[in-house]
Amino acid sequence: MTSVTQTPSCDLTDLQSGALLRVEALVFLLLPSVGPRRRDKRTADWSADSSLRLRLAGGASMAASERIQNDGDIVVEPNTTSSGSQATAPPQRVANGVPSRHSPSPTDDHNAKSKGGGRLSGLLKQSPLGQTLSRLQRRCDYTKISMPEERANRLPNEWWKTGVAFLYAVFNLIFTTVVITIVHERVPDKSVSPPLPDKFFDYVDRVPWAFTVTETNGLILVGFWLIQWLLLKHKAIIGRRCFFLIGTLYMYRCVTMYITTLPVPGKHMVCAPKLYNDSVGKIWRILRLLSGGGLSITSSHLMCGDFLYSGHTVMLSLAYLFIKEYSPRWMWWYHWFCWLLCASGIVCILVAHEHYSIDVLIAYFATTRIFWWYHTMANTHELRGAPNNYLSRTWWNPVFNFLEGNVQTTVPLVFLSPLALLSSCRQRYRMVEGSRDE
């Protein structure tokens, strides 16, 4: 026995063979009504051959059906005898209750099969049924395309990475206060180094209350963004993006403040006295600056030298960019309101003469470019492994791969209702209490 295996994509050979055998069976059944009841040797051979082919076709169809149900692939494994092996003689056909007088030999069986099957196959191909089957076979031919399996979770929270990004931002904010304290000791006196000329100051006089408007607008924007972030479903991913950008921008600010110390932009500014070698006094100034958030309205910022570049511009611009990026487009009125708060706050920095124009310009340029570069990499996954992606040459690209490595798609804008947020907080609180009791 030789096993012949055929695996078609959508092969109709078995269907054509089955139809051919059914036509042969129909002709055989009609023979008693149109001809004499006596059968010659050729008729008996043809009938036996048809019976054998019907049984083989039925077995092949059943095997194919079972293979389709089990594996999903069409695999037909009929057993055929080789030319050198001895085949088992088929059972004798009984015609109209009278046994046939002659048992067919294998050679006669093969000749009858080739002659009878060839004539009926040609008739079947010329008939409308054969033409329909051939057209159906051509339509069923297809190529199987293997699709990659989607990952179970394409947007993992990974809160521990968010915690790492938060620590990175906190470290750079604390480091900024340390650098401000160091730079304050190097700021030249106003009597020795007057303010540098600035074109904006030449045309716009100082307004004392303008800087209060700047810090008030900044607090409102940060509050809006904090509430919006809490209501987002994927707050872990978005949060670590925000913390990383804050930490990076303030680290850049430490570098620019330290390497270039500018004189005060206006003679109205009152700077705290220099401490020189008083390390304890400097530590207390650092703690006071941290406790007040570095804001003038809290009377915690009395040091000078942190001019290049503007930290207020960074926070105003970054809060607006995150608000607009992670809110629906139909909330255009919300976007315009936040933009007005941001723009008016930045203008009021210059109106109050608290920063030079170059301080504000560099802060805006650095904030917007880093934000757009980061989100271009995050939302365009084809760029991550592209050889010609020049954005991947930034120094923070390894940090980006660490934070965004498991984020496989663009973060959708999905908001949670306040009730759902409260229920999730209660559930987490109960889980923590249950673990403590155990």
HELIX and SHEET records of a PDB file:
HELIX    1   1 THR A   13  VAL A   34  1                                  22    
HELIX    2   2 LYS A   41  ASP A   71  1                                  31    
HELIX    3   3 PRO A  106  GLN A  126  1                                  21    
HELIX    4   4 PRO A  128  CYS A  140  1                                  13    
HELIX    5   5 TRP A  159  HIS A  184  1                                  26    
HELIX    6   6 LYS A  199  TYR A  203  1                                   5    
HELIX    7   7 ALA A  210  LEU A  231  1                                  22    
HELIX    8   8 LYS A  235  ILE A  259  1                                  25    
HELIX    9   9 SER A  279  SER A  291  1                                  13    
HELIX   10  10 GLY A  311  GLU A  325  1                                  15    
HELIX   11  11 TRP A  332  VAL A  351  1                                  20    
HELIX   12  12 SER A  357  ASN A  379  1                                  23    
HELIX   13  13 HIS A  381  LEU A  383  5                                   3    
HELIX   14  14 TYR A  390  ARG A  393  5                                   4    
HELIX   15  15 ASN A  397  GLU A  404  1                                   8    
HELIX   16  16 PRO A  418  ASP A  437  1                                  20    
SHEET    1   A 2 THR A   2  SER A   3  0                                        
SHEET    2   A 2 ASN A  79  THR A  80 -1                                        
SHEET    1   B 2 VAL A  94  ALA A  95  0                                        
SHEET    2   B 2 VAL A  98  PRO A  99 -1                                        
END                                                                             
